Amino acid sequence: MEQPVLRLGLLGFGPADKFKVAEAISQPTAGGPSWELVEFEQADAWCINGAAVERLDGNKVRVRTLQVTQPVISLDPSEIKRPVAFTEPMPAELDAAEIVSFKTPQLLRVGLQRFEGWLRPVRAQFALGSELIARENELKPGIYHVLDTHGTLLAVVNLIKWTVAMMPLARPLDFEDASWVQRPQMAADTPPGFKAISVVQLMWTYAVRTTQDALPPRYRKDTIYLRKLPQLPPGWLQDEHLVALRALSSESGKFADLMQITQLTETMLSQTLAALYFAGSVTTRHASAARSDRARSPVGGHSSLPPESMGFGDSASHTRTGVPRAGSGSTAPAPLFTLRSR
């Protein structure tokens, strides 16, 4: 079963500690997710150096980051939306809910396993997204109930309204041998307690965490056009996505052109375009880009255009020659001033 890459952010640690953690997580546990170190704000889980923490009024803490550009960060642990743990020693007056140790790789692995437990919803979304890709050639617009081997309902996949509702306690492993049963439209209701997200969010979660090359082969040889902006929560777009979107808003082009313009590596650009592809934001078909330009909703609105993937959009390969210029009507300019870089 494919496992996701989870991202760990460190705050208040020096280069020696970061190197130790990077070395320890370089060998993932067999059958489990892999981890990588990323910038603190991009991480799925945070680890904070307890020795760099100072208690403030209320629940807030101040953390010395050891960074020149931003030497101090103030946080309220009760408002953090991701798993967070601290290392010891901690200030005497601060009672941390979760402690992790870097003393040995084994102790660090224990902390990461607790993070993996807290991140089970993300891992379950990744697993469902992987299964959705595996079935993209057989699924048609409709309502699908995803059932585990015992007949328990794990998810309701609505490929008419492009939404997914998942059972909160679903495990990633549950989706490996699950059955996909097409149901009538009246079966589209979300069961009580199920978490509803869009198909775009589900597939984005998969695309940015997979180690597979998920970009369709035609995107490496055909001209790539901007189709629409991703309909995603604030903060989900990273710098590489913004760079690619800005490049395509000015000029459609081929993979090699975008590598030169964006200065992204081949691997990074492939993953970036794969995420934008699953979000329905890019296309290799000029006609699809032109239709999207006419149909684009106002900023903050929702487009009725389905993603190009999963066989429901303009997913057929379409080869064109040349690189159309901006303003020629051959690409779909987007109001990228609404996208905010960090």
N, C-alpha and C positions, 0 to 999 in steps of 0.2 A: 504494500500500500504506500502510495506517495506521501511523503511527509513535508510539512512546510518549513521554511526558514523563518525563525522568530528572531526579533531584534532586541538587543539589550543595550540600554543606555547607562553610562556611568557618570556620576557627578561627584566632584570633590576628590578625585583620585589623580595621582601623578602618573607619569609614563611607565614606571616600573610596575605598578599595580595593573595598569591597563594591559601591558604586555603579558603579565601573568594570567589575566583573565582570558585574553585572546588566545593564548597557547592552550589553556585548559579547555576551552569550548571548541577548539579546532577539530576534535574528534567526537562526533555526536554519539549518543547512546544508540545501540542497535535497535531499530524499530521505532525510534523516537524522533522528534523534531531536531533540526540543527539550529544553532544559534550563531549570530554574528554581532559584532560591536558596531553601533551606528551613533550618529549624533544624538544627544540626549533627547531632543524634542521629537525625533523621528522613531523612537523606540516603542516596542510593545510593552516592555517592562523596564522599571528603573531600579538601579541599585545606587544608594547614596552612602558616602563615607560618613559614618557616625561621628568621627573625630572632627569633621569639618562643619558640624551642625551646631547652631546656636538657637536656643528656644526664644521665641518672641511672644507677644501678647496673644492670648487665645490659643488656637491650635497651630498658628503659623510658626515656621522655622526659617532661619536664614542659613544658607549653605555657601561656604567658600568654595568656589569652583576651580581655583588654580588656573583660570583663564584670564589673559590680559584684557580681552575685549569685553568680557562680562564677568568681573571678579566675584560678584555676589548675586545669588538668586534667592528670592523669598517664595516659599511654598506653603500651602495649606494642605497637609496630607489627607484631610477629610474630603477635600474637593478634587483630588487627583483621580482621574478616570481610568487609570491603568494600574496594574500591580506594582507595588513599591516595597523595597526592603532596605534595611540599613545594616551597616557593619558596625561591630563594636571596636572601640569603646564609644558609648553614647553619653551625652550630657545626663547628669544624675536626675534632673527634673523632667526628662523626656522619656516617656514610656512608648517605645516603638512596637507596633503590632507584629512586625516580622523582622527577624534578624537573619543575616546570611554571613557566611564566613569564607574568606579567601585563603585560609591557612593551608588547605590542601585541595587538590582537584576534586577529591571525593566529596568534601564538604560543600564546595561550590556547586557540584552536580546536584546535591540534595536541594540547595536553594533554587536551582534552575527547574528541578522537577516540581517544586511547589508553584513556581511561575507557570509551568506548563499546565498544571491543574487549574489555575485561575484563568488561563487563556483557552480553556477548552471550547468556549463558544467560537472563538476565532479559528481554532483548529477544526472544529466541526464544519464551519462554513467553507474552509479550504477543502475538506474532504467532499462536501456536497458539490462544490464547484468543479472539482476534478471529475466526479462522476457525471456531471452535466456535460462536460466536454466530451467524455467518452461516448455519450449518447446523442451527440449533436446531429448525426446523420439520420437518426431514427425518430427523433421527437418532432411532433407537429404542434402548431398552436393549440393549446388546450390546458386542462387542469390535470395535474399529476399528483397522486398521493405516493409518497416514498415510505415504504414499510420495511421494518427490520425482519429478520428471519422468524420472529415470533408473531408477526402481524401488527406490531405496535407502530402507530403513525409517528414518523420522524419529522416529516416536512410536507408542506403543501406548496407545490411549484406551479405558479400561475403564469403560463406562457401566452396569456392574452393581455393581462395588465402588467406583465413583467415584474411580478413580485414573488417573494419567497417567504414562507412562515415556517419557523423551525422550533421543534421542541427544545426548551431551554437545557434539559439534562442530556440531550443527545450526545453520544460519544463519537469521535471521528471514526472509530472502527465499525460502528453500527452501519455506516453508509457503504462499506465495501461490498457486502453481499445483499444489499437492500433491493427490494422490488419496486419498480416504477409502474404504477397502475393508472392508466388514463381514466378520468372520471368526468361526469357531466358538469356543466358550468355551475349548477346549483351546489356542487361540492367544493366551491372555491372559498367558503367562509374560513376565517382563521380561528382555529380552536382556542379556547381560553388559555392564557398564559404563554402562547406561542409568540416568538419574537419575529416581527415582520420587517424585512428589508427589501430593497429592490434587487432585481437580477444583476443590474450593473454593479451594485455594491458587493454582491456575492462574488462576481467574476473578477472584480478588481482585487478583492481579498486574495483570491487564488493567484492572479497574474503577478502580483508584486511579491509573492512568497514562494513561488515555484522555482526549482532549479532546472526545470525542463525548458527547452526552447519552444515556447507556446506561440510564437509568431508564425502565421501561415506562410508557406514558402513564397507565395506570389509577392509578398511585401518586400522581398529581397531583390526582385527584378522589375516589378511594375512601378509606374508612377503612383505616389501616395498623395492623397488629397485630405484636407481637413473636412470633416463631415459635420460635427457639432461639438460643443463643449461638454465635458463629462458632467453628468448630474450626480455630484458626490458631496458629502458633508465637507464643511470647511476644514482645511488642514490635511486632507487626504492627498492632495496633489503635492508632489515633491519637486525640487528644483529641476530635475531632469525632465519631468512631464511638462513643466512650464516652458522650458527651453524648446522642447520639440513642438509644442503647440504654437509658440510664437514664430518659430521657423516656418511651419506649415501655413500659418495665417498670412504670411507675406508671399510665400511661393511654394507651390506643390513641387515635389521632386522625388527622386529615387533614393533608395537606401544609402547608396554611396554618397549622394549629394548631402543628405541629412547628417551623415557622419562628419563630413567636412564642416558643415555649417554649425552644428551643435557642439562639435569637439567631444562627443561621447564615444566611448569605445564600442566596438561591434556588439559585445555582449550586453553592455548597458543600453544601447539604442534598441537592440532586439527586445529586451525586457520592457523598456519604456513604451515602444510601439505596441507590444502585445497587450499591455494594460490599457492603452488608449483604444486598441482594436476591440477588446472585450467590453469597453465602455461605450462602444458605438461612435467613437470620435474620429476615426480615420477610415478611409476606404481606398480601394484601388480602382474604383469606377468613377469616371468623370460625371456620369449621369446621376449617380447617387449623391455626389458632392453638390451638384447643382440643385437637386431637389431639396437637399438639406438646407442650402442657403436660403431658399424661398420659404421653407417651413420652420426655420429657426425661431424658437420662442423668445420673448423678451428676457432680459437678464433676471435670473431668479425664478423664471417660469419653468414649465416642464414640457419637453418636446414629445410629440406622439410618435416620433420615429423610433422603431425598435433597434436594438443593437444589430450590427452587421453580422455578428457571429451567430452560432447555433442554427445556421441554415434558414433563418427567417428574414434576414435583410438582403442586401445586395452582395452576397458572398461569393458569387461566381467570379472566377479570375477574368480580368479584363486588361489586356496589354495595350499600352499607348507608347508612342515614341516622343522623345523631346521632353523638355521641362517647361511647362507653361509658366508664363510670367504673371506676377501679381497684377490684378486689375483687368486681366484678359477674360474673366468670367469662367475660367477653368478650375478655379479653386474656390473654397468657401470661407472667405474672411470671417473672423470672429472678433467680438469686442473684448480683446484680451486685456484691456485696461481694467476689467472687473476682476482679473485674477491677481491675487496679491502675493508677491514673493515675500519670503521671510527675510 
